[in-house]
Each structure stands twice: as C-alpha cells, then as structure tokens.
C-alpha cells in the first residue's frame, strides 16, 4: 500500500494544484479581474506545468518523455488566440489551441482521478488515458517550444502559413490536396517556400531548414542563380506577379489560364525561363526538405494542419 501511495504522489499533487487554480479562476473572475495579470494564478499554473513536464518524463512511454516545458509556451499560445485572427494565420491558431487543449485535458484527467484515485495504476505508464493525454501534451508543446518562443522564427512561419492558406484559396486543386494530405504536396510545399523567398527577398526561413544556401558552395550557388533568374524573368513579364504565378503553377501542377498559355506561346523566352527555373527550383526544394527531415516534417505538419 505504501508503494502505491508513493507512486501516485505526483498525481495527487497535480489534483491539488488544479483545485487551487480553479479556486483562483473563480475568485478572480468574480472580482472582474484579468487572470493573465494575476501573479498567484501565474505561479500556480507554472507549478502545474513543471509537474506535467515531470509526469511526462515518468509516464509517457510512447513519446520522448521530455521534461523541459515551461509556462512560457502556454502564455504564448493564449496570446496568439487573443491577438491573431483566422485570416492572419489559421495554422498558428490551431497550434495555439492544441497547446491550450492539451493542458486543459490533463487538468480534466486529474479531476477524473480525484473522483477515484484507486483507478490510477501505480505504474503510471500503464494508464492508457494518461499516456494518451501526455503524448498530445508533449507533441503540441514541443511544436510550441520550437515555433512560438523564437519570435523571429514565429513571424517567418506565420507569414509562410499565410502563403499556404492564400494559395489554397487561389487554387482549388491545391486546397483539395492539402485537405487530404496527398503525396504531391510534400514535394510542392518546399518549392513554394523557396519561390516565396525569391519574391519577398527573404531567405531566412529557407536557410533555417537548409543552412547550406547561406554558405559558399553548391547549394548557395544554386540559390543565387535562382534569384537572378527570377529577377530577370519578372522583368521580362513586366506585370507584377505574372512570372511568380507561372512558376507557382508549374510547381503545384496547376493548369495555365488561356491568357497565360497565349503569353508563353507569344514569348518563347519566358517559357524557357519558367521551364528552366521550375526544374532547378524543384531540385533545390528536394534538397532542403531532406536536409533535416524530422524538423522539416514537423514544420509541414504545423503549416498544413486543418
């Protein structure tokens, strides 16, 4: 019996902290105070997050068992839900909501255990509902740690998520692929990221996933050549975004409009530029997505979530 009590201590402590947080929430709301500015409320939640991180390291047999999550991740998620609209970035809002929900789900699990602590197996890894909740906690909070706490990276990813969402609105076929996570999009999205970096003249997100494009060498030369080709092609097309739209459609395998077909037929030099550039862009995009596949796949999961 003593062994069982000791094993469940962390659960009992979690139950106690959740009750204190509930009391603080009720008290502050009754007074009309803003919870996020309340120090006691902040400290209680900080303690609970620290306890959940420890619990994750003990009981999450299916995940990595990370124990380095902090309240900063939750605070940023809540800030995003307050300040960023769906029209600005659905992807960032979805991640923010996942983080909040994972935290809330574990609080609700503590309440369930409070009704009957005997249902908790002292071998905490043997509690499927706990392991499942911790897996989602670790997965969402790890993404929050990676993409929310670095402000510069956060802005870059939010901007690119807007590009993805805008492209979905522009091209029905691409949107359908994103919805079902078809195989093509995993080769098309890195090409879209590079193309966007050429248009915005900002390669920082690309270099985050493929540092070689910032270092003297083959990848750097490929990227610089793409930049020059893109500038020349854009000047020949004259109309702003015309060349971008042509390259985008080739990357995404979207049919040209009648007007675009006529332009390519009339000006063969543009067709030569689009064909050559699209081919080389796809090669560089493939290299970028394979440089650090785990980090890249996590990123793709965030920006393509629906």
C-alpha positions, 0 to 999 in steps of 0.5 A, a space after each residue: 500500500 505504501 508503494 502505491 501511495 508513493 507512486 501516485 504522489 505526483 498525481 495527487 499533487 497535480 489534483 491539488 494544484 488544479 483545485 487551487 487554480 480553479 479556486 483562483 479562476 473563480 475568485 478572480 473572475 468574480 472580482 472582474 479581474 484579468 487572470 493573465 495579470 494575476 501573479 498567484 494564478 501565474 505561479 500556480 499554473 507554472 507549478 502545474 506545468 513543471 509537474 506535467 513536464 515531470 509526469 511526462 518524463 515518468 509516464 509517457 512511454 510512447 513519446 520522448 518523455 521530455 521534461 523541459 516545458 515551461 509556462 512560457 509556451 502556454 502564455 504564448 499560445 493564449 496570446 496568439 488566440 487573443 491577438 491573431 485572427 483566422 485570416 492572419 494565420 489559421 495554422 498558428 491558431 490551431 497550434 495555439 489551441 492544441 497547446 491550450 487543449 492539451 493542458 486543459 485535458 490533463 487538468 480534466 484527467 486529474 479531476 477524473 482521478 480525484 473522483 477515484 484515485 484507486 483507478 490510477 495504476 501505480 505504474 503510471 505508464 500503464 494508464 492508457 488515458 494518461 499516456 494518451 493525454 501526455 503524448 498530445 501534451 508533449 507533441 503540441 508543446 514541443 511544436 510550441 517550444 520550437 515555433 512560438 518562443 523564437 519570435 523571429 522564427 514565429 513571424 517567418 512561419 506565420 507569414 509562410 502559413 499565410 502563403 499556404 492558406 492564400 494559395 489554397 484559396 487561389 487554387 482549388 486543386 491545391 486546397 483539395 490536396 492539402 485537405 487530404 494530405 496527398 503525396 504531391 504536396 510534400 514535394 510542392 510545399 518546399 518549392 513554394 517556400 523557396 519561390 516565396 523567398 525569391 519574391 519577398 527577398 527573404 531567405 531566412 526561413 529557407 536557410 533555417 531548414 537548409 543552412 547550406 544556401 547561406 554558405 559558399 558552395 553548391 547549394 548557395 550557388 544554386 540559390 543565387 542563380 535562382 534569384 537572378 533568374 527570377 529577377 530577370 524573368 519578372 522583368 521580362 513579364 513586366 506585370 507584377 506577379 505574372 512570372 511568380 504565378 507561372 512558376 507557382 503553377 508549374 510547381 503545384 501542377 496547376 493548369 495555365 489560364 488561356 491568357 497565360 498559355 497565349 503569353 508563353 506561346 507569344 514569348 518563347 523566352 519566358 517559357 524557357 525561363 519558367 521551364 528552366 527555373 521550375 526544374 532547378 527550383 524543384 531540385 533545390 526544394 528536394 534538397 532542403 526538405 531532406 536536409 533535416 527531415 524530422 524538423 522539416 516534417 514537423 514544420 509541414 505538419 504545423 503549416 498544413 494542419 486543418 
